Amino acid sequence: MVAKSGSRCCCCCWFLGIIVVIAVVLAVVFTIRHRANHSDDVAPGSTDKKYADALKIAMQFFDIQKSGKLENNKIPWRGDSGLKDGSEASLDLSKGLYDAGDHMKFGFPMAFTATLLSWSILEYGNHMDSLDQLDPAKDSLKWTTDFLINAHPSPNVLYIQVGDPETDHKCWDRPETMSRKRTLTKIDADTPGTEVAAETAAAMAAASLVFKESDTKYSGTLLKHAKQLFDFADNNRASYSVNIPEVQSYYNSTGYGDELLWAASWLYHATEDKTYLDFVSKNGDEFGNFGSPTWFSWDNKLPGTHVLLSRLTFFKKGLSGSKGLEGYKETAEAVMCGLIPDSPTATSSRTDGGLIWVAEWNALQHPVSSAFLATLYSDYMLTSGVDKLSCGDTSFKPSDLRKFARSQADYMLGKNPETMSYLVGYGDKYPEFVHHRGASIPGDANTGCKDGFKWLNSEEPNPNVAYGALVGGPFLNETFIDARNNSMQNEPSTYNSALVVGLLSSLVTRSSSVESFI
């Protein structure tokens, strides 16, 4: 009997043991699957090394693009350049940023660069600061806004371009050695350009918030220029692309209504003057394109405006005049629903690998800008305690927006069919033949306008690495040709850098909580 009793106990032990083993196995499987589905997550508040490292690299491209007499230059193959820019109008336009792989200063995209860099600092400056990147970001911003201030010598005059692109593009030389005439283009009361004046107003207003505490006088100067430029833009409504047809080949504007709303939105945030809030409320039906999501870019500011004004509905409950913001909030939600892959209204404008893809030229602008807006909106939801986004009859969480944003960032950083990091300097494989004059020519080469083309046609990789450059990106079929003469795919731009800095700053931690800056 004792033997039988012992056998029964032994059987029970074996049975319990098997149950425990099964439970452990199931727990392990669940954990593995959970980690697979959340492989990019880190503990809340801790730093994601991948995005932190990428951010440090991305920030360097602003230094590469600087014109003027450089201060604390960290780029060994860059030196002073453009020192006489603006002299024909007795202005100092030596600072600012070269636009892309050339030596042009285009005011329209440069102002957009300043606006986006300001927005990134305002929302995620604490993330930048934790990586010692806040001061470099503010330095690059001020280098740009110093130029914009000098380019606005009187209320109704704004210099919008330094250099002639037709002449500039006939040369392949280093900016330090260029000797050609640097012509100037301006808008004024006789030849107005609403979109570029309004974008510059937005840049000044946003930057005034960045420097509001650290440099009150400079902040006040920026705000003064912003107000003057907005009045100039609004009181002299006309497209710069129509009035100055030469700009159509490079930065042609499709309309100025979005810039007016964008500028007024930033001026309201900077001043809390209800006049600007009334402006966006009254002009929304005409310019806001409500209910029709579009793509955020240097030319189209509407998605950014929708999200920026939505932050008021999140953080300023009971704001007088907020009823006029409903169309902006609803359209921002439509933009977000279009980005989430599982949404019933998800856009079909994607590659097979999941990258938002809208245009062949500079293809990465749209996925990066969309991902930046997605993280912003996700963080607005988290901060204000909104736990779901309704897309048709389906609800999504803030984490779904961040998951989308990470997917775009990860694709950009190498998780793609080419296993190519499109951020130069990040990872083991990135473009080596970037379409960039300064990067392609040895720093000690003494080349003129024409003989420098031997470096464009060289079959050797660039002698200088353009760290932080975000190139144009892949075709729809997800192929990429790393060739120096492939400017469609392999040319970087400064406004792309502002977007990628914003996106990476937002992803440094798993989830963020932004605070209202008004």
C-alpha positions as CSV (number, residue, x, y, z in Angstrom):
1,M,0.0,0.0,0.0
2,V,2.8,2.3,0.8
3,A,4.4,1.6,-2.5
4,K,1.2,2.3,-4.4
5,S,0.7,5.5,-2.5
6,G,4.2,6.6,-3.4
7,S,3.6,5.8,-7.0
8,R,0.5,7.9,-7.0
9,C,2.4,10.9,-5.4
10,C,5.2,10.5,-8.0
11,C,2.7,10.6,-10.8
12,C,1.2,13.8,-9.4
13,C,4.6,15.3,-9.2
14,W,5.4,14.4,-12.8
15,F,2.0,15.8,-13.9
16,L,2.6,19.1,-12.0
17,G,6.1,19.3,-13.4
18,I,4.8,18.9,-16.9
19,I,2.3,21.7,-16.3
20,V,5.0,24.0,-15.0
21,V,7.2,23.2,-18.0
22,I,4.4,24.0,-20.4
23,A,3.7,27.2,-18.6
24,V,7.3,28.3,-18.7
25,V,7.5,27.4,-22.5
26,L,4.4,29.4,-23.2
27,A,5.7,32.4,-21.2
28,V,9.0,32.2,-23.1
29,V,7.2,32.1,-26.5
30,F,5.0,35.0,-25.5
31,T,8.0,37.0,-24.4
32,I,9.8,36.3,-27.6
33,R,6.8,37.3,-29.7
34,H,6.2,40.4,-27.6
35,R,9.8,41.4,-28.1
36,A,9.7,40.7,-31.8
37,N,6.7,43.0,-32.1
38,H,8.3,45.7,-29.9
39,S,11.9,45.2,-30.8
40,D,12.5,48.9,-31.0
41,D,11.0,49.7,-27.6
42,V,13.2,50.7,-24.7
43,A,12.1,51.5,-21.2
44,P,10.1,54.7,-20.9
45,G,12.4,57.7,-20.4
46,S,15.6,55.8,-21.3
47,T,17.6,56.6,-24.4
48,D,17.3,54.6,-27.6
49,K,20.9,54.4,-28.7
50,K,20.1,53.8,-32.4
51,Y,18.2,57.1,-32.7
52,A,20.5,58.9,-30.4
53,D,23.6,58.0,-32.5
54,A,21.7,58.9,-35.7
55,L,20.7,62.3,-34.3
56,K,24.3,63.2,-33.4
57,I,25.3,62.4,-37.0
58,A,22.3,64.2,-38.6
59,M,23.1,67.4,-36.7
60,Q,26.5,67.7,-38.4
61,F,25.1,68.5,-41.8
62,F,24.1,72.0,-40.8
63,D,27.8,72.7,-40.1
64,I,28.7,71.3,-43.5
65,Q,26.2,73.7,-45.2
66,K,27.2,76.9,-43.4
67,S,28.2,79.9,-45.5
68,G,30.2,82.9,-44.1
69,K,33.1,83.3,-41.8
70,L,32.9,80.1,-39.8
71,E,33.1,80.1,-36.0
72,N,34.3,77.0,-34.1
73,N,34.4,75.1,-37.4
74,K,34.2,71.4,-36.7
75,I,34.4,70.3,-40.4
76,P,38.0,70.0,-41.5
77,W,37.3,70.2,-45.2
78,R,35.1,73.4,-44.8
79,G,36.3,77.0,-44.5
80,D,35.1,80.5,-45.0
81,S,33.0,81.2,-48.1
82,G,30.4,83.6,-49.5
83,L,31.9,86.5,-47.5
84,K,30.8,89.1,-50.0
85,D,27.3,87.8,-50.5
86,G,24.9,90.7,-50.4
87,S,27.5,93.3,-51.1
88,E,25.8,94.6,-54.2
89,A,22.9,95.7,-52.0
90,S,25.2,96.9,-49.2
91,L,23.9,94.0,-47.1
92,D,25.7,91.3,-45.2
93,L,24.2,88.0,-46.5
94,S,27.3,86.0,-45.8
95,K,25.7,83.7,-43.3
96,G,22.9,81.2,-43.9
97,L,22.9,77.7,-45.3
98,Y,23.7,76.4,-48.8
99,D,20.6,74.7,-50.1
100,A,21.9,71.3,-51.2
101,G,24.9,70.0,-53.1
102,D,25.3,73.4,-54.8
103,H,26.2,76.9,-53.5
104,M,22.8,78.5,-53.8
105,K,21.0,80.2,-51.0
106,F,17.3,79.9,-51.6
107,G,15.3,81.8,-49.1
108,F,12.1,79.9,-49.3
109,P,13.4,76.4,-48.3
110,M,16.0,78.0,-46.0
111,A,13.2,79.7,-44.0
112,F,11.3,76.4,-43.9
113,T,14.5,74.8,-42.5
114,A,14.5,77.4,-39.7
115,T,10.9,76.9,-38.9
116,L,11.2,73.1,-38.7
117,L,14.4,73.3,-36.7
118,S,12.7,75.7,-34.3
119,W,9.7,73.4,-33.9
120,S,12.0,70.4,-33.2
121,I,13.8,72.4,-30.5
122,L,10.6,73.6,-28.9
123,E,9.1,70.2,-28.7
124,Y,12.1,68.0,-28.1
125,G,14.9,70.3,-26.9
126,N,15.1,68.3,-23.7
127,H,15.9,65.2,-25.7
128,M,18.6,67.1,-27.7
129,D,20.0,68.5,-24.4
130,S,20.4,65.0,-22.9
131,L,22.7,64.2,-25.9
132,D,24.5,67.6,-25.8
133,Q,22.9,68.5,-29.1
134,L,20.6,71.4,-28.0
135,D,23.3,74.1,-28.2
136,P,24.5,72.9,-31.7
137,A,20.9,73.0,-32.8
138,K,20.4,76.5,-31.5
139,D,23.7,77.6,-33.0
140,S,22.7,76.3,-36.5
141,L,19.3,78.0,-36.1
142,K,20.8,81.3,-35.2
143,W,23.2,81.1,-38.1
144,T,20.2,80.8,-40.4
145,T,18.0,83.5,-38.7
146,D,20.9,85.9,-38.7
147,F,20.8,85.6,-42.5
148,L,17.0,86.0,-42.6
149,I,17.2,89.2,-40.4
150,N,19.8,90.8,-42.7
151,A,17.8,89.7,-45.7
152,H,14.9,91.9,-44.5
153,P,16.3,95.4,-44.5
154,S,12.9,97.2,-44.5
155,P,9.3,96.1,-43.8
156,N,8.3,95.5,-47.4
157,V,11.7,94.2,-48.8
158,L,13.0,90.7,-48.5
159,Y,16.0,89.3,-50.3
160,I,15.0,85.7,-51.2
161,Q,17.9,84.3,-53.1
162,V,21.7,84.6,-53.3
163,G,23.3,83.3,-56.5
164,D,22.0,82.5,-60.0
165,P,21.2,78.8,-60.2
166,E,21.9,78.6,-63.9
167,T,25.4,80.1,-63.4
168,D,26.0,78.1,-60.2
169,H,25.1,74.8,-61.7
170,K,27.5,75.3,-64.6
171,C,30.4,75.1,-62.1
172,W,31.6,72.2,-59.9
173,D,33.8,73.8,-57.3
174,R,34.3,74.2,-53.5
175,P,32.4,77.1,-51.9
176,E,35.6,78.4,-50.5
177,T,37.1,78.9,-54.0
178,M,34.1,80.1,-56.0
179,S,34.7,83.5,-57.6
180,R,31.6,84.1,-59.8
181,K,29.2,87.0,-59.3
182,R,26.6,86.3,-56.6
183,T,23.4,88.0,-57.9
184,L,20.6,88.8,-55.6
185,T,16.8,88.3,-56.0
186,K,14.3,90.2,-53.8
187,I,10.6,90.7,-53.3
188,D,9.0,94.1,-52.5
189,A,5.8,96.0,-52.8
190,D,6.2,96.2,-56.6
191,T,7.1,92.5,-56.9
192,P,5.5,90.7,-54.0
193,G,5.9,87.1,-53.1
194,T,3.4,86.1,-50.4
195,E,4.6,82.5,-49.8
196,V,8.2,83.3,-49.2
197,A,7.5,86.3,-47.0
198,A,5.0,84.3,-44.9
199,E,7.3,81.3,-44.6
200,T,10.1,83.7,-43.4
201,A,7.6,85.2,-40.9
202,A,6.8,81.7,-39.6
203,A,10.6,81.0,-39.2
204,M,11.1,84.3,-37.3
205,A,8.1,83.7,-35.0
206,A,9.0,80.1,-34.2
207,A,12.7,81.0,-33.6
208,S,11.6,83.9,-31.3
209,L,10.1,81.2,-29.0
210,V,13.4,79.3,-29.0
211,F,15.4,82.3,-27.9
212,K,12.7,83.8,-25.7
213,E,14.4,82.9,-22.4
214,S,18.1,82.6,-23.4
215,D,18.3,85.9,-25.4
216,T,15.3,88.2,-24.9
217,K,16.6,91.0,-27.1
218,Y,17.3,88.7,-30.1
219,S,13.9,87.0,-29.6
220,G,12.3,90.5,-29.7
221,T,14.1,91.3,-32.9
222,L,12.9,88.1,-34.5
223,L,9.3,88.8,-33.5
224,K,9.4,92.3,-34.9
225,H,10.6,91.0,-38.3
226,A,8.0,88.2,-38.2
227,K,5.1,90.7,-37.7
228,Q,6.3,93.0,-40.4
229,L,6.8,90.1,-42.9
230,F,3.3,88.7,-42.1
231,D,1.7,92.1,-42.8
232,F,3.8,92.4,-46.0
233,A,2.7,88.9,-47.1
234,D,-1.0,89.4,-46.3
235,N,-1.4,92.9,-47.6
236,N,0.4,92.2,-50.9
237,R,-1.0,88.8,-51.9
238,A,0.7,87.4,-54.9
239,S,2.8,84.3,-55.7
240,Y,6.5,84.7,-56.0
241,S,6.5,82.0,-58.7
242,V,4.2,84.2,-60.8
243,N,6.0,87.4,-60.2
244,I,9.5,85.9,-60.5
245,P,9.2,83.1,-63.1
246,E,12.9,82.2,-62.9
247,V,12.2,80.5,-59.5
248,Q,9.9,77.9,-61.1
249,S,12.7,75.6,-62.2
250,Y,13.9,75.0,-58.6
251,Y,11.4,76.0,-55.8
252,N,8.1,76.6,-57.6
253,S,5.3,77.4,-55.3
254,T,1.8,75.8,-55.8
255,G,0.1,78.5,-53.7
256,Y,0.5,80.9,-50.8
257,G,-2.6,80.2,-48.7
258,D,-0.9,77.5,-46.7
259,E,2.0,79.8,-45.8
260,L,-0.3,82.5,-44.6
261,L,-2.1,80.0,-42.3
262,W,1.2,78.6,-41.2
263,A,2.7,82.0,-40.4
264,A,-0.4,83.2,-38.5
265,S,-0.3,79.9,-36.5
266,W,3.3,80.5,-35.4
267,L,2.6,84.1,-34.7
268,Y,-0.2,83.2,-32.4
269,H,2.0,80.8,-30.5
270,A,4.7,83.4,-30.2
271,T,2.4,86.3,-29.2
272,E,-1.0,84.9,-28.0
273,D,-2.4,87.8,-30.0
274,K,-6.0,86.8,-30.8
275,T,-5.7,88.6,-34.1
276,Y,-3.7,85.7,-35.5
277,L,-6.1,83.1,-34.1
278,D,-8.9,85.0,-35.8
279,F,-7.0,84.9,-39.0
280,V,-6.7,81.1,-39.2
281,S,-10.3,80.8,-38.1
282,K,-11.6,83.1,-40.8
283,N,-9.4,81.9,-43.6
284,G,-9.5,78.2,-42.9
285,D,-12.4,77.5,-45.3
286,E,-10.6,79.3,-48.2
287,F,-7.0,78.0,-47.6
288,G,-7.2,75.1,-45.1
289,N,-8.3,72.3,-47.5
290,F,-10.3,70.8,-44.7
291,G,-11.1,67.1,-45.0
292,S,-8.5,66.5,-47.7
293,P,-5.2,65.2,-46.2
294,T,-2.0,66.3,-48.1
295,W,1.7,65.8,-47.7
296,F,3.9,68.1,-45.6
297,S,6.8,69.6,-47.5
298,W,8.8,72.8,-48.2
299,D,6.0,73.7,-50.5
300,N,2.9,72.5,-48.7
301,K,2.6,73.6,-45.0
302,L,-1.0,72.6,-44.5
303,P,-0.4,69.2,-42.7
304,G,2.0,71.0,-40.4
305,T,-0.5,73.8,-39.8
306,H,-3.3,71.3,-39.0
307,V,-1.1,69.6,-36.4
308,L,0.3,72.8,-35.0
309,L,-3.2,74.2,-34.4
310,S,-4.4,70.9,-33.1
311,R,-2.0,71.3,-30.2
312,L,-4.1,74.3,-29.1
313,T,-7.2,72.0,-28.9
314,F,-5.1,69.5,-26.8
315,F,-3.5,72.0,-24.4
316,K,-5.7,75.1,-24.4
317,K,-9.1,73.8,-23.3
318,G,-11.7,76.5,-23.4
319,L,-9.6,78.8,-25.6
320,S,-11.7,81.7,-26.9
321,G,-12.1,81.3,-30.6
322,S,-11.1,77.6,-30.6
323,K,-14.3,76.6,-32.4
324,G,-12.7,77.9,-35.6
325,L,-10.0,75.3,-35.1
326,E,-12.3,72.3,-35.5
327,G,-11.6,71.9,-39.2
328,Y,-7.8,71.9,-38.5
329,K,-8.2,69.2,-35.8
330,E,-10.4,67.0,-37.9
331,T,-8.1,67.2,-40.9
332,A,-5.0,66.5,-38.7
333,E,-6.8,63.4,-37.5
334,A,-7.5,62.4,-41.2
335,V,-3.7,62.9,-41.9
336,M,-2.9,60.6,-39.0
337,C,-5.4,58.0,-40.1
338,G,-3.9,58.0,-43.6
339,L,-0.5,57.2,-42.2
340,I,-1.3,54.2,-40.0
341,P,-1.0,51.1,-42.2
342,D,-3.9,49.2,-40.7
343,S,-6.3,52.2,-40.8
344,P,-9.3,51.8,-43.1
345,T,-8.3,55.1,-44.7
346,A,-4.6,54.2,-45.0
347,T,-2.8,55.8,-48.0
348,S,-1.7,53.4,-50.7
349,S,1.3,55.7,-51.5
350,R,3.9,53.2,-50.1
351,T,6.6,51.0,-51.3
352,D,6.3,47.2,-50.8
353,G,8.6,47.6,-47.8
354,G,6.2,50.1,-46.2
355,L,8.0,53.4,-46.9
356,I,5.7,56.4,-47.7
357,W,6.5,57.2,-51.3
358,V,5.1,60.2,-53.1
359,A,7.7,61.5,-55.6
360,E,10.8,60.4,-57.4
361,W,12.8,63.5,-56.6
362,N,13.8,63.7,-52.9
363,A,11.6,60.7,-52.1
364,L,12.5,60.6,-48.4
365,Q,11.1,64.1,-47.7
366,H,7.6,62.9,-47.4
367,P,8.1,59.8,-45.2
368,V,10.3,61.7,-42.8
369,S,8.0,64.7,-42.6
370,S,5.0,62.4,-42.1
371,A,6.8,60.4,-39.4
372,F,7.7,63.6,-37.6
373,L,4.1,64.8,-37.6
374,A,3.0,61.4,-36.4
375,T,5.2,61.4,-33.4
376,L,4.1,65.0,-32.5
377,Y,0.5,64.0,-32.7
378,S,1.1,60.9,-30.7
379,D,2.8,62.9,-28.0
380,Y,0.1,65.5,-27.9
381,M,-2.4,62.6,-27.3
382,L,-0.2,61.1,-24.5
383,T,0.3,64.4,-22.8
384,S,-3.3,65.4,-22.8
385,G,-4.6,61.9,-21.8
386,V,-6.3,61.1,-25.1
387,D,-6.0,57.4,-25.5
388,K,-7.5,56.7,-28.9
389,L,-7.7,58.0,-32.5
390,S,-10.8,57.0,-34.4
391,C,-10.3,56.2,-38.0
392,G,-13.7,55.2,-39.5
393,D,-15.0,52.4,-37.2
394,T,-11.5,51.5,-36.0
395,S,-9.6,53.0,-33.1
396,F,-5.9,53.3,-32.7
397,K,-3.6,54.3,-29.9
398,P,-0.8,56.8,-29.7
399,S,1.6,53.9,-29.8
400,D,0.3,53.0,-33.3
401,L,1.5,56.4,-34.6
402,R,4.9,56.0,-33.0
403,K,5.1,52.5,-34.5
404,F,4.5,54.0,-37.9
405,A,7.1,56.7,-37.3
406,R,9.7,54.2,-36.2
407,S,9.1,52.1,-39.3
408,Q,9.9,55.1,-41.5
409,A,13.0,56.0,-39.4
410,D,14.2,52.4,-39.5
411,Y,13.8,52.2,-43.2
412,M,15.8,55.4,-43.6
413,L,18.5,54.0,-41.4
414,G,19.0,50.7,-43.2
415,K,16.0,48.4,-42.7
416,N,15.2,48.3,-46.4
417,P,15.8,46.0,-49.4
418,E,19.1,47.7,-50.2
419,T,20.3,47.5,-46.5
420,M,21.4,51.1,-47.2
421,S,21.4,53.8,-44.6
422,Y,20.3,56.9,-46.4
423,L,21.7,59.0,-43.6
424,V,25.3,59.5,-44.6
425,G,27.7,58.4,-41.9
426,Y,25.3,56.1,-40.0
427,G,25.7,52.4,-40.1
428,D,28.0,50.2,-42.1
429,K,26.6,51.0,-45.6
430,Y,25.6,54.5,-46.7
431,P,26.1,56.5,-50.0
432,E,29.7,57.2,-50.9
433,F,29.1,59.2,-54.0
434,V,26.8,61.9,-52.6
435,H,26.0,64.7,-55.1
436,H,27.7,67.4,-53.1
437,R,30.4,69.7,-54.5
438,G,32.3,70.3,-51.3
439,A,32.2,66.6,-50.3
440,S,33.4,65.4,-53.7
441,I,36.5,67.6,-54.0
442,P,39.6,67.2,-51.8
443,G,40.0,70.0,-49.3
444,D,43.4,71.0,-50.7
445,A,42.4,71.0,-54.3
446,N,42.7,74.3,-56.2
447,T,40.0,73.9,-58.7
448,G,38.1,76.5,-60.8
449,C,34.6,76.5,-62.1
450,K,35.1,74.1,-65.0
451,D,38.0,71.9,-64.1
452,G,36.3,70.8,-61.0
453,F,34.0,68.6,-63.1
454,K,36.6,66.0,-63.0
455,W,35.6,65.3,-59.4
456,L,31.9,65.0,-60.4
457,N,32.9,62.4,-63.0
458,S,35.5,60.6,-60.7
459,E,34.8,56.9,-60.1
460,E,36.3,57.2,-56.7
461,P,34.2,57.7,-53.6
462,N,33.9,61.2,-52.2
463,P,37.1,62.2,-50.4
464,N,35.1,64.0,-47.7
465,V,32.2,62.3,-45.9
466,A,29.1,64.6,-45.7
467,Y,28.1,63.4,-42.3
468,G,24.4,63.8,-41.5
469,A,23.3,64.3,-45.1
470,L,20.0,62.7,-45.9
471,V,20.0,61.9,-49.5
472,G,17.0,61.8,-51.8
473,G,16.3,58.1,-51.3
474,P,14.9,55.1,-53.2
475,F,12.7,54.7,-56.2
476,L,9.2,53.2,-55.9
477,N,10.7,49.7,-56.6
478,E,13.1,50.4,-53.6
479,T,16.2,50.5,-55.7
480,F,18.9,53.1,-55.2
481,I,21.8,54.1,-57.5
482,D,24.8,55.4,-55.5
483,A,26.2,57.7,-58.3
484,R,27.4,61.3,-58.0
485,N,25.5,62.4,-61.1
486,N,22.3,60.9,-59.7
487,S,21.0,64.1,-58.2
488,M,17.4,62.8,-58.1
489,Q,18.3,60.1,-55.5
490,N,21.7,61.1,-54.1
491,E,21.5,64.9,-53.4
492,P,20.9,66.0,-49.8
493,S,19.2,69.2,-48.7
494,T,19.1,71.3,-45.6
495,Y,15.4,71.2,-45.1
496,N,15.5,67.4,-45.2
497,S,18.0,67.7,-42.3
498,A,15.7,69.8,-40.3
499,L,13.0,67.2,-40.7
500,V,15.2,64.2,-39.8
501,V,16.6,66.0,-36.8
502,G,13.0,66.6,-35.6
503,L,12.0,62.9,-36.2
504,L,15.1,61.5,-34.5
505,S,14.8,63.8,-31.6
506,S,11.2,62.7,-31.0
507,L,12.3,59.0,-31.1
508,V,15.2,59.2,-28.7
509,T,12.9,57.8,-26.0
510,R,10.2,55.2,-26.4
511,S,7.4,57.7,-25.6
512,S,7.5,61.4,-25.0
513,S,5.4,64.0,-23.1
514,V,5.6,67.4,-24.7
515,E,4.5,70.5,-22.8
516,S,2.7,73.4,-24.3
517,F,5.1,76.2,-25.1
518,I,2.5,78.9,-24.8
